[in-house]
Amino acid sequence: AAALGGDVNIDATTFRWNGSSGTGSLNARWLRARVATAAGTADLGTVEVQVTPQDPRLVARVTNSGGEVRVNGTINVTATGNDGDITVAPVPGAPPALARAVASLGRPDSDGAVRLAWRNAGR
């Protein structure tokens, strides 16, 4: 199990979604983001998520700045499921234990990046 830490700010002044269409956008910033597991704690810096309706789905673009791990990718949510494609990678100089923890998530490329891809049918 993982424990999450940090503060989340959400700005959604004009966001509407009814499960199949919507308007506006939602922006979330996870400040001092960190994930703690039995293997240790990973500092993710500031994680940004920009969500926009693109009928018939919500598209969430996920990036971060700072921290010991780079995060970059997209999550799609529909009324019937979700899918995602996120790449995580230790930054140069990250603790070796953190690089091993990232590598344990999947097959790392030559830079140590691991691609996390999934598709879930819902309801």
N, C-alpha and C positions, 0 to 999 in steps of 0.2 A: 504494500500500500504506500501511497505517496501523500505527503502533507504539503499544502501550498501556503506560501507566505507573501506578504506585500499588501499594497493598497490598490484598489481598482477604481478608476474614475470613468464614468460613462456619460457621453454627450449624445443625445438623440432628440434634437429640437423638432425635427419633422420626420419621424419614422412611423410608417404604418405597414402592417403585414397581416394578411388574412389567411395565410396558408397556401395561397396560390399566386398572389400578386401583391405588390406593395409600392410604396414611394418613400423618398427620403433616404437617410443614411443613419447609421449608428456607429459611433466611434468609441472604442474602449482603450484605456491605457492602464496597464498593470505595472505600477511603479514598484521598484525594489523587488521585482518578481523573483521568487525562488521556489525550488522544488526539493523537498527533503525525502529521502528514502533510507532504507537500511544501509545502502552503500555510501551515503553521504548527502551533502546539500549542494545543489547546482544554482549558481547565481545567474539569472537570465537578464539582468539589467531592467530595461523598460520594454515590455511587450506591447505592441500596438495591434489592434484588431479593427479593421474597417469593414463594416457590413453594409451591403447594398442589395436591395431586391433586384433580381434579374429574372423576371417571370419565366418559369414557375418556381424559381428557387431563390434562396438567400445565398449570397456569395460573401464569404469572410476571408479577407486577405490578412495574413498573420506575418508580422515581422518583429524584429527586436533591435535594440541598440544597447551597447554596453554588455556587461556580464561575461561569463566564462563560456557560454554556449551561444552559437548563432542559430536563429530560428527563422525560417522563411517558407511560406507556402499558402495554400488555399484550402478552405473547407466549404463545401456546398451542402445546404440543408433544404430538403423538400418536405412536403406533407407526408411522403411515403418512405423517407430514409435520409441518409447522409453519406457523404464520401469526403475524403480528404487526401491531400498530398502535401506533406510537410517534410522539409529537410532540417535536420539538426546536426550541428557540428561543433566540436570543441574549438575555441579560439586558440591561436598560437600562444603557447605558454600556459595553457590551462593545466591544472594538476593532472598527473598521469592517471590517478584513480577516476577522475571525471572522464577522461578520454576513454578509459576502459568501460565505464558505465554507459557512455553513448554508444560505443561499439557493441555492447550487449543487446542493444535494441534491434540490430539487424546487421547486414553486411556493409561495413564502411568502405567508402571509396578511397582513393589515394590521399585525399586531404582529411580523412577521418569522418567525413559527412555520412550520415545514415538517412536514407529516404524512408519515411513512414507513410504508407499508402493504405487506405482502407475503403470499404464500401459496405454499408449496413442498410438492409431493407428494413423499414420500420413498420409499424402498426399493421 
